[in-house]
Amino acid sequence: VKLRTSFDRVARLHPADIADILEELSRDEQRAVIESLDDETAAQAISEIPTHMQATLLESFTPEKAADIVEEMAPDEAADVLQEMPPEASAEVLADMSRDEALEVRNLLGFEERTAGAMMTTDFLVVGEKADIEGAIFSLKNFEGPIEAVHFIFLLNDKGMLSGAVPIGRILLAEANTPLKGLSMDPVISVDSLADEKVVVDLFHKYNLLSLPVVDDKNHLLGVVTADDVLETVLQRR
């Protein structure tokens, strides 16, 4: 009973605080804590510990359990931890993930390390450039990714190319029938998926960005690098 009560208290903590606890525990104790949490909370907590520790901890679970947790992680974080795991273990986890989730992660694994493509997440909001505020609100309500990381709604033209980036704040202050195109940032700052992570960090610093769209050589939107990913990159350089 005391143990169950302790686990219940841990589950109510912020994921970052749970991560601090995990780093002080043995492997068996870490497993016990993670198994006491729901998959979403477990994924959030595991995402807060160093990547090598994430990989080792996930390897201690069955591929099915590891897959359940990885599916709840942001795509870029999932790709990072699977990249750290042995190829055989990574393949087993991917095989047990849902088809769509696995495909997202496999696409991210295709980018070289320390590039914009490897840093980006595929959780972002996008609408056609002819959409209005009402369409943006509809997209926000139906977005299944982490809403706290969404700072912009990105606009695509008829050819699927990035044509605008509208801050969420502007959307909240505008009338319902206002065209999004007129609210877009000008110019739209973006980065090529093959660009080095230093280029990404420099762009964030130069333009005081919260997020940065990542495009291919034809300006098709592939993903978004967020400020927390850049902060993590900077801290790892120290």
C-alpha positions as CSV (number, residue, x, y, z in Angstrom):
1,V,0.0,0.0,0.0
2,K,2.8,2.4,0.9
3,L,4.5,1.6,-2.4
4,R,1.3,2.2,-4.4
5,T,0.9,5.5,-2.6
6,S,4.4,6.6,-3.4
7,F,3.9,5.8,-7.1
8,D,0.6,7.8,-7.1
9,R,2.5,10.8,-5.7
10,V,5.2,10.4,-8.4
11,A,2.6,10.3,-11.1
12,R,1.3,13.7,-10.0
13,L,4.7,15.4,-10.4
14,H,5.8,17.4,-13.4
15,P,7.6,15.1,-16.0
16,A,10.8,17.0,-15.5
17,D,10.7,16.3,-11.8
18,I,10.0,12.6,-12.4
19,A,13.0,12.6,-14.7
20,D,15.2,14.0,-11.9
21,I,14.0,11.0,-9.7
22,L,14.7,8.5,-12.5
23,E,18.3,9.7,-12.9
24,E,18.9,8.8,-9.2
25,L,17.4,5.3,-9.3
26,S,18.7,1.9,-10.2
27,R,17.5,0.3,-13.5
28,D,15.0,-2.0,-11.7
29,E,13.6,1.0,-9.8
30,Q,13.4,3.1,-13.0
31,R,11.4,0.3,-14.6
32,A,9.1,0.1,-11.6
33,V,8.4,3.9,-11.7
34,I,7.8,3.8,-15.5
35,E,5.5,0.8,-15.3
36,S,3.4,2.7,-12.6
37,L,2.8,5.6,-15.0
38,D,0.4,5.8,-18.0
39,D,2.2,5.7,-21.4
40,E,1.9,9.5,-22.0
41,T,3.3,10.5,-18.7
42,A,6.1,7.9,-19.0
43,A,7.0,9.2,-22.4
44,Q,7.1,12.8,-21.2
45,A,9.3,11.8,-18.2
46,I,11.7,9.7,-20.3
47,S,12.1,12.5,-22.8
48,E,13.5,14.6,-20.0
49,I,16.5,12.3,-19.2
50,P,19.7,12.1,-21.4
51,T,19.2,10.3,-24.7
52,H,21.6,7.5,-23.9
53,M,19.8,6.8,-20.6
54,Q,16.4,6.8,-22.5
55,A,17.7,4.2,-24.9
56,T,19.1,1.9,-22.1
57,L,15.8,2.2,-20.2
58,L,13.6,1.4,-23.2
59,E,15.8,-1.6,-24.0
60,S,14.9,-3.0,-20.6
61,F,11.2,-3.3,-21.6
62,T,9.6,-5.6,-24.1
63,P,9.5,-4.2,-27.6
64,E,5.7,-3.9,-27.3
65,K,5.9,-1.8,-24.1
66,A,8.8,0.3,-25.5
67,A,6.7,0.9,-28.6
68,D,3.7,2.1,-26.6
69,I,5.9,4.7,-24.8
70,V,7.8,5.8,-28.0
71,E,4.5,6.4,-29.8
72,E,3.6,9.0,-27.1
73,M,6.9,10.9,-27.6
74,A,7.3,13.7,-30.1
75,P,8.5,12.4,-33.4
76,D,11.9,14.0,-33.3
77,E,12.5,12.8,-29.7
78,A,11.4,9.3,-30.7
79,A,13.8,9.3,-33.7
80,D,16.6,10.5,-31.4
81,V,16.2,7.7,-28.9
82,L,15.8,5.0,-31.6
83,Q,18.9,6.3,-33.2
84,E,20.7,5.7,-29.9
85,M,19.5,2.1,-29.6
86,P,21.1,-0.9,-31.2
87,P,19.7,-1.4,-34.8
88,E,18.0,-4.7,-33.9
89,A,16.2,-3.2,-30.8
90,S,15.2,-0.1,-32.8
91,A,13.8,-2.2,-35.6
92,E,11.8,-4.3,-33.1
93,V,10.3,-1.2,-31.5
94,L,9.4,0.3,-34.9
95,A,7.8,-3.0,-35.9
96,D,5.5,-2.8,-32.9
97,M,4.5,0.9,-33.4
98,S,1.4,1.9,-35.4
99,R,2.1,2.2,-39.1
100,D,1.7,6.0,-39.3
101,E,3.8,6.7,-36.2
102,A,6.5,4.4,-37.4
103,L,6.6,6.0,-40.8
104,E,7.0,9.5,-39.3
105,V,9.9,8.3,-37.2
106,R,11.5,6.4,-40.1
107,N,11.4,9.5,-42.2
108,L,13.2,11.5,-39.5
109,L,15.8,8.7,-39.1
110,G,16.7,9.2,-42.8
111,F,18.3,12.6,-42.1
112,E,21.9,12.9,-41.1
113,E,22.7,13.7,-37.5
114,R,23.3,17.4,-36.6
115,T,21.2,18.7,-39.5
116,A,18.0,20.7,-39.5
117,G,16.1,17.6,-40.7
118,A,17.3,15.6,-37.7
119,M,16.3,18.3,-35.3
120,M,12.8,19.0,-36.6
121,T,9.5,17.6,-35.5
122,T,6.6,16.7,-37.8
123,D,4.0,17.9,-35.3
124,F,3.0,21.3,-36.8
125,L,-0.1,23.1,-38.0
126,V,-0.6,23.8,-41.7
127,V,-3.5,25.1,-43.8
128,G,-3.9,26.4,-47.4
129,E,-2.9,30.0,-48.0
130,K,-6.5,30.9,-48.9
131,A,-7.8,29.9,-45.5
132,D,-9.2,32.4,-43.1
133,I,-9.3,32.7,-39.3
134,E,-12.2,30.3,-39.0
135,G,-10.2,27.7,-40.9
136,A,-7.2,28.2,-38.6
137,I,-9.4,27.8,-35.5
138,F,-10.8,24.6,-36.9
139,S,-7.3,23.2,-37.5
140,L,-6.2,24.2,-34.0
141,K,-9.2,22.3,-32.5
142,N,-8.4,19.2,-34.5
143,F,-4.6,19.3,-33.9
144,E,-3.4,16.1,-32.1
145,G,0.1,17.2,-31.4
146,P,1.5,19.1,-28.4
147,I,-0.4,22.3,-28.6
148,E,2.0,24.1,-26.2
149,A,4.7,23.8,-28.9
150,V,2.6,25.5,-31.6
151,H,3.5,29.1,-32.2
152,F,2.6,29.5,-35.8
153,I,0.1,28.1,-38.4
154,F,2.0,27.6,-41.7
155,L,0.5,28.3,-45.1
156,L,1.0,26.3,-48.2
157,N,0.2,27.4,-51.8
158,D,-1.5,25.3,-54.4
159,K,1.8,23.5,-55.2
160,G,2.3,22.5,-51.6
161,M,5.1,25.1,-51.1
162,L,5.6,27.1,-47.9
163,S,4.1,30.6,-48.5
164,G,3.4,32.0,-45.1
165,A,3.7,31.7,-41.3
166,V,1.0,33.2,-39.1
167,P,1.6,33.7,-35.3
168,I,-1.1,32.3,-33.1
169,G,-1.4,35.7,-31.3
170,R,-2.4,37.4,-34.5
171,I,-5.1,34.7,-35.1
172,L,-6.6,35.2,-31.7
173,L,-6.9,39.0,-32.3
174,A,-8.4,39.0,-35.8
175,E,-11.9,38.8,-37.0
176,A,-13.3,35.4,-38.1
177,N,-13.3,36.1,-41.8
178,T,-9.9,37.6,-42.0
179,P,-7.6,35.9,-44.6
180,L,-4.6,34.3,-43.0
181,K,-2.3,35.4,-45.8
182,G,-2.6,39.0,-44.7
183,L,-1.5,38.1,-41.2
184,S,1.6,36.2,-42.3
185,M,5.1,37.2,-41.2
186,D,7.1,38.9,-43.9
187,P,9.5,37.5,-44.9
188,V,9.1,33.9,-43.8
189,I,12.3,32.6,-42.3
190,S,13.0,28.9,-43.1
191,V,15.9,26.6,-43.4
192,D,16.9,23.7,-45.7
193,S,16.6,20.3,-44.2
194,L,20.3,19.5,-44.9
195,A,21.6,22.7,-43.2
196,D,24.0,22.1,-40.3
197,E,22.5,22.5,-36.7
198,K,24.8,25.5,-36.2
199,V,23.0,27.3,-39.0
200,V,19.7,26.6,-37.2
201,V,21.0,27.9,-33.9
202,D,22.3,31.0,-35.6
203,L,18.9,31.7,-37.2
204,F,17.1,31.4,-33.9
205,H,19.6,33.8,-32.3
206,K,19.5,36.3,-35.2
207,Y,15.8,36.5,-35.6
208,N,14.7,35.7,-32.0
209,L,12.6,32.7,-33.2
210,L,10.3,30.4,-31.3
211,S,10.1,27.9,-34.2
212,L,11.7,27.5,-37.6
213,P,10.1,25.8,-40.6
214,V,12.3,23.2,-42.4
215,V,12.0,22.9,-46.2
216,D,13.4,20.8,-49.0
217,D,15.1,22.2,-52.1
218,K,11.7,22.9,-53.7
219,N,10.4,24.8,-50.6
220,H,8.0,22.0,-49.5
221,L,7.5,22.1,-45.8
222,L,9.0,19.0,-44.1
223,G,8.9,19.9,-40.4
224,V,9.6,22.5,-37.8
225,V,12.5,23.1,-35.3
226,T,11.3,24.4,-32.0
227,A,13.1,26.5,-29.4
228,D,13.3,23.7,-26.9
229,D,15.2,21.6,-29.4
230,V,17.6,24.4,-30.1
231,L,18.2,25.0,-26.4
232,E,19.0,21.3,-25.9
233,T,21.5,21.5,-28.8
234,V,23.2,24.6,-27.2
235,L,23.4,22.9,-23.8
236,Q,24.9,19.8,-25.3
237,R,27.7,21.9,-26.8
238,R,28.9,23.1,-23.5
